[in-house]
């Protein structure tokens, strides 16, 4: 005799209901965050024991200062805005050998908040909203990519070896909130925005990667959102609005991405992703 357990409002597949864990392919998660209100919304929900840490950036060449006040609730109450600082997810950024066996999928549900950079800050040249830096360190050389939106041309996606534009991405409305994935299969980077339907693929060769390996910058040893740049530059100072952030150690299948998107879309229906 079998036993069937039904949990109201939950579906294990994610098709039609939110995923029971909130994320697909749990065994492959390197870390996962869901910023809906709960006792500790900065706690990694993948079971890896991580906890995100907020830092204030004083923009005066001094180290970041741990400060929870850089986080503010979104107007809908379902997420967080990182303002005048950074949120460090403590997921180690990995070396990416070109043609090697290292794979990843990084997901962001959110986008640029649309809030103008505060005029009272010491620097005022903010043009990039850094949503998840995988080791780029605000660099245009051979470092792993950053997920961003560049305000000047509104390109949203990944940037690798680009000076400002998201060169593994596409133009999107400035400040759009979406569910997007950036993947790397050892040779090719793919940006897939489930909200807009945009898909962009770029090989390492097309991006002009000269090095055989992409090594994370010392400026960005862990996955981080917002302005972590220690110095007096606010180039990545535009404020991220975050609902979910996750990273897997594999390339999710299209079916897995769709299940994740359908689940996230239901959880964050008021966001309009």
N, C-alpha and C positions, 0 to 999 in steps of 0.2 A: 504494500500500500504506500502510495506516495503522499507527500505533504506539500501543498501549494500555499505559499505565503504571499499575500497581496498587500502592498503598502500604498495607501491612498495618495494620489497625486505624484507618484514616482514610477518611472519606467526604466528598466535596466539598459535598454538600447539607446535611450535618448531621443527616440523618434516619437514626437508628440508630447513628451514630458521631459522635465529636467533629468539629467543623469543622476543616479543615486549618489555618486561620489563627487559630482560636479565636473569631472574630467574623464576623458577616454584614456585607454591604454595606461592605466595606473602604474603598472609594473615598470614602465619606461619613463615615468616622470622623473626629472631632475629636481623639480620644485614646482609648486602651484599655489597661487594666491587668488582668493575670492574676497572682494572688499565690501560685500554686503554687511550691514551692521550685525555684530555678534560680540561675544565676550572679548575675543582677541582677534580682530580682523587682520592683524599683521602676521598671524601665525600661518606658516606653510601648511596646506591641507593635504599634501601628498604623503605625509607620514615620514618625511625625511628629517624632521626635527628642526627645520630652519625657521627663522623669524626675521621679517623685514625690519630694517632700522632706518628711521628718518634723520636727516642731517640738514642743518642750516648752512648755507653758503654765504659768508660775509663779503665775498668778492674783494678781499683785501690781502690776498696772498697768504692767508693763514689757513690752517687745516680746518676741515669741516667740523662742525659742532653738533653733537647729537641733540635733536630738538624736535619734539613731537608737534610743536605748534606750526611747523611748515605744512602739516596736513590739515586740510579742511574738507568737510563733507560737501558732496555735490548737491545741487539744488533738489534733486530727486531723492536724496538720502541713500542711494544705492552704491555709491563709490566714493573715491577720494580724489582730491586735487592736491598736487605737490607744488607748493608755492615758495619761491626763493630758497630752494634747496633741492635735496635729492632723497629718493627712497631706494635703499640698497637691499636687494632681495637675497643677498648672501649665497646665491648660486654661483659657484666658481665658473668663470669664463674659460673655455677650453681652446687649446691649440687645434687648428684645423689644417691637417696636411692635405694639400691639393692632390686628388687622386687616391687619397687614403681611405681608411675605414671609419673615420669619425663622421657621424651624421647628427643633425639636430632638426627639431621643429620648435620655433618660438611663436607663441600666440599672445596677442594683445587684444583685449576688448576695451576700447576707449579711444582716446585721441587727444588732440590739442584742446584745452579747455575753452579757448577763445578769449580768455581774460588777458587784457593788455599787460605788458610787463610794467611792474610798479615804477612810477616815476621817481620815487624816493630812493631807489637803489643806487649804489656807487657807480655802476656801469649801466649803459642803456642800449647796447647794441644787440639785443636778443632777436634772433631770426630763426632759430631752430627749436622745435619741441622734441626733446629726446625721450622717446617712449620706452625703449629697452636697449641699452648698450651692451653688446656681447663682446666688448674688448676693443672697440674702435678708438676710444680715447680722444675724440674730436680730431681725427687724423685723416689725411687723404693719401696715406701710404698703405703698405701691406699689413693691415690689421683686420681682425674680424669685423663684421658689419654692425651698424647701429640701426634700429628701427626708429624712424623720425618723420616729422612733417616739416618741410622747409617753407617758411612763410612767404618768401619772395616769389616763388613759382608754384606754390601749393602742392608740390610733389610729396606724396605719402608712400612710405615703404622702407626699404633698406638702402643704406648708403655704404659703399665700399670703394675706396680709391676715388671718391668724388670730392670736390671742394665744398659743395653745399647741397646740391640737389640730390634727391633720393633716386639714385641711378638703378636701383632694383625695385622700381615702383612706378607709380603713375600719378598724374594730376588728379586731385580730389578736392571737393569743397573745403576751404580752410576751416579747420575745427570740426570736421565731420567725426562722428563717433561710429566706429565699425568694429567688426570682428575680423582680424587679419592674421595671417600666418606667414612666417618667413622660414623656408626650409633650405637645407644644404645636404646634398646626397654624395658628397665627396668631390664633385666636379662642378655641379650646377646649383645656383641659388634660384629659388622660386618665391615670388611674392604672390600671395593669393588672398584677395580681399573678398570675403564671403558676402559682405554687405553690398558692395558696389559691383561685384562680379569681375573685377579686374584681375588678370593673371599676367605676370611678367616673369620670364625666365632669362637668366644671364649666366653664361659659363664664366669660370675664372679667367679664361683667355679673353673673352669679350670685355671683361672688366679691366683688363690690362694687368692682372696680377703677375708680377715677375717672380716673386718668391715661391719656393716649393711648399712653404708652410706659412699659415697666418697665425702669428703669435699674439695673444692679447697684449695691449698696451699696459704699461705699469700704472697708467692713470685709471684704468677700468679693469681691475682684476676680477670683479664679480658683476653679475647682471644688475644694472642700476637704471633708474628712471629719473629724469630731471637734471638739474644743473649740479653735477658733482665736480666740475672743473675747478681745481684749486689754483687760484690766480686772481686776476682782476677782469676776466672776460665773462660776459653774459651771453655769448653766442648761442649756447644751448639753454638759455634761461626761460623760454616760453613754458608755461605751466601745463604739465600733463594732467589729464583726467582719466583715471584708471578704475576699471571694474573687475577685470580678471587678467592675470599674467601667468603664463605657464611655459615650461620648457621640457621637451622630451629628448631622449638620446637616440631618436630614430626619426625618419621621415614618416609622418602619419600618412595613411592612405587617404584618398579622396573621400571614401566612405566614413573614415574616422573623423576627418575634418568636418564633414557635413553633420555627423552626429553631434560633435562638439558645438558646432554653430547653432543647430536647432535647439540644443539644451540652453546655451547661453542666451539665445534670442528670447526664449521663454522667461528665463530668470531675470532678464533685463529688458523686459518689454517696454517699460517706460522710457528707456534710453533711445529706442528706435534703431537698433542695429540690424 
